[in-house]
C-alpha cells in the first residue's frame, strides 16, 4: 500500500483512481497519466521491463496490483 508521502506525490485524484476505479488493468497511457509521466516514457519503461505489463493480443496492459506493488517498493 502507498504511504502518505507517495500518495500525496501522486495527487488526490490519481490516488482515488488507483484505489476506487475497480478495474484490474490500465492501458499504458492511463498508467502513464497516473504516474505523471509521458506515454512515450511509459512505453519505453514497459519495453525495458521497468513498468509491469501483460500483453493480451495487441494490447499492453498494466495490472493494477503489479503497479501498486511497484510503487510500494520504490517508496
WODA-V742905 format. One record per pair of residues at least 12 apart in sequence whose ideal C-beta (glycine too) atoms are under 8 Angstrom apart, sorted by the first residue. I is the first residue (numbers start at 1). J is the second residue. If there is no record, write none. Layout:
I | J
I | J
This chain:
1 | 68
1 | 72
2 | 15
2 | 18
2 | 68
2 | 71
2 | 72
2 | 75
3 | 75
5 | 75
6 | 71
6 | 72
6 | 75
10 | 34
10 | 35
10 | 36
10 | 71
11 | 36
14 | 33
14 | 34
14 | 36
17 | 34
18 | 34
18 | 64
18 | 67
18 | 68
23 | 64
24 | 63
24 | 64
24 | 65
25 | 54
25 | 61
25 | 62
25 | 63
25 | 64
26 | 61
26 | 62
26 | 64
26 | 67
27 | 59
27 | 60
27 | 61
27 | 62
28 | 42
28 | 43
28 | 46
28 | 51
28 | 53
28 | 60
28 | 61
28 | 62
29 | 42
30 | 62
31 | 51
31 | 62
31 | 67
34 | 67
43 | 60
46 | 60
46 | 62
51 | 67
51 | 70
52 | 66
52 | 67
52 | 69
52 | 70
